[in-house]
Amino acid sequence: MVLQKWVDEGNRVSGSELRRISEQLVKFKRYKHALEILNWMDTQNKFQMTAADHAIRLELIIKEHSIDEAEKYFEMNDLGLIVSSHPLNEMMKLYIATSQFEKVVFVIQHMKRNKIPRNVLSYNLWMTALGEVSGVSAVEVVYKQMEMDKQVGVGWSTLATLANIYIKVGLLDKATLAVKAAERKLSAINRLGYLFLMTICTSLNDKDAVLRLWEACKKVDKKITCANYMTIISSLVKLGNIHEAEEIFTEWEAQCRKYDIRISNILLGAYIRNGSTEKAEALHLRTLGRGGQPNYRTWEILMEGWVKNQDMEKAINAMKKGFAMLKHCNWRPSPSIVVTIAEYFERTGDIIGANRYVEVIRPYGLASIPVYKSLLRLHTCNQKPIDNIIVMMRNDNIEFDDEVSTLIRST
């Protein structure tokens, strides 16, 4: 390792400097090099690894290697390396993200056995896992334990966790009570809790609570961010209150310095789903006029709207613009949309349009067997050669089924 050579040459480096370098490497997604630094620090007697160091190292092992490697590292805690809840919480988060809820319980048991104090996040993760494997009763027992734990305080995040668990099992009255209790614990200097509760109230179909929380959220003495506006507009759209969503969107537009296309996309999607294609097109032109830069999601939404209206020329153009953004994402249109467009050309007898369409989608691996069947039917119905289609199918490793074989024989 270059760092070891540098130290061997007589250079001095402190633990804080190494941590700062590691943080910068993580920021730029240089996980391997950041992990090398932490691994090296662990081998040097002069550096005392903190709980935060172990937690970061655990995360880097997951990113750079695998969950199995992370578990092997996690088992080192028997040597006394892990005495804080921080790395254990990270492990529980990983287990929940991979639906290994039973393992969360094992981590909690380890914490109890080794007298490692649980913090608020520990309890929240524990409750979430129990909600999946043991049911509401077990969750409520843990919640009572948390209330009696003098080292932690029950805040809005725990009550929000409890509300989400109640919603999952259909206990809406209990969920509502938990949300109201959480609302009383919200901070006047931090907006995060308001946004979480707005999302939960949306699930409870409680528009009044959503709007009340939004008004309270705006009073927090911090700048309202685009993410904040996305939450409220998305909530109102889900509740079917398009008019209120439009009003808040207009409010955002009036004060925004840089146009965030993600916000207008929420309203754009609502218009398309409601069949208001004209309003969607008008909003699209309005965003362009304000300097908004469409992303792949913009083109996907518009494409779906134009497909519904049978305006396939516009739909394919939107698809092409979506493809042009693939350097920045791995977007693909939905298979159903791809097939619907192919079937439109078949239905209208547009052989030229169908062939051009297949040329557009083939490079992206979207020319599936339903698309090729549609193209074959169109060609055979119009007594056109299919040799080129068969070659394309073979080059794309498409297996010929009975229907394809029948279509080939019919020509």
Disulfide bonds with the S-S distance in Angstrom:
none
